[in-house]
């Protein structure tokens, strides 16, 4: 009696195992290329500060000599040099030896002009498109494929959570707790076991780090991230509006009070009352306000592009606690909003920390090293997983384990539904796979055999 | 099973399609800034002959502000041909601050008030014309208009 019950339980366990294995198998096969891309581009992007410091040294470094030229005069120089450009932003430079920058758009291209604030000499122009680190970031964030790429990256990240969950289930020792093959790979055993251990054991060790990178990366994803930010901002717990989602406030000055630009060619034809009125304060005034308000020196000042626009000071320095987004009325220098880390909601603070940790800037070099280690781990685990599959797979198929239907195991079913609802893209992709399986694979016997459906 | 699946499909689609939007007054949930405003009033037409009274109405959240920590007015001419005028306006009560000055030469002028009240500082700036504009003033006012869009009427 007892033994038959035992046997039943064993059977149930084995079939559960196969279910997890099958999901892990397919998810891994599809997701691992993307995880490889994310881990490799990520480990390069981690070192962006050091890399850019080296490749752009001639643009970045200046020798302090005498007083700094007021930004309004530097801006005039840029205007003279690029008369057709629209100047969108000014960045003074975080310390005395860093050049100042003007961001411009010209012929539909965004570029940065570097200028020596002491001599006023232009140090050169860089097209944003040509910046290697921008390319890497684009690859990391959207596979260079715009919105579609962004959604794929998001999907891969979410599916990686399913990989982690199913992987952990299979890793967990079923019989009795042991160390070899669980926490340490069995190096002396047979090749088959060694191959398994080289995937399973390192995967366990990097699980926490990988999950951390996924969860801290998701808030900036285009679909889930934007919705997440909107919900938390709406609840008052997230970033204040305009830091991530939402627009900057507009100037409160009425349009009729704003001075107009005369179009007439003769002074006599100029309608005086239109010309008299509010005019924008100068960029020098705004820089003085930034100093007065103690804005972190790495800030970028975005210039208003229309009548109702505002000056926006924004700094996202290495440490989350130093972040600031400040909006200033262009006609009065009035601070319309001043959002610092302390003004973020509780979730906003966590997300801000997550981002600086994810980027490896929060704790400097040691942070970069730890993140690099996790990335290398992900590469190793993805490759060893693929190798494991390659070595085990039969010649006539993928070698996926045959498993009972998903709803035969309630807990797993609920978990998948839960993940599908939390991450709607995952939900959609599961529905998509289900439909393909139901209406294509199961109808064609060749496919059925190949996928072990 | 099928019912469960179709319910979850519907729910997922609902979430996808109902994509969230930001509430319009969401900023009120976060840190607010003091709302200090100043309105500078000058005559519509100013000549070099008579004295000009300039009034500044200072309000906070729409209420007049009678106690300022600092108020100081700067007036300068676009072409820099006269030295900058610095004045401290008189407090006339009810949020009104006044100063009188005269202008010896015609052209485009700027006025900027520096006002500090408690935690907020503002520097409202306006431009105004005394008499007529000079050609230099007109050129200055039109300098940001792109070259090709500038009117070429004066050629005929």
Interface residues (C-beta under 8 A of the other chain):
Chain A: X83 X84 X227 X230 X231 X233 X234 X235 X236 X240 X241 X245 X246 X249 X252 X259 X261 X262 X263 X264 X265 X266 X267 X268 X270 X272 X273 X275 X276 X277 X278 X279 X280 X281 X285 X289 X292 X331 X332 X333 X334 X335 X336 X337 X338 X339 X343 X345 X407 X417 X420 X421 X424 X427 X428 X431 X434
Chain B: X1 X4 X5 X8 X9 X11 X12 X15 X16 X19 X20 X21 X22 X23 X26 X27 X29 X30 X31 X33 X36 X37 X38 X42 X44 X45 X108 X110 X112 X120 X121 X122 X123 X124 X125 X126 X127 X128 X129 X132 X133 X134 X135 X137 X138 X141 X142 X144 X145 X146 X147 X151 X152 X153 X154
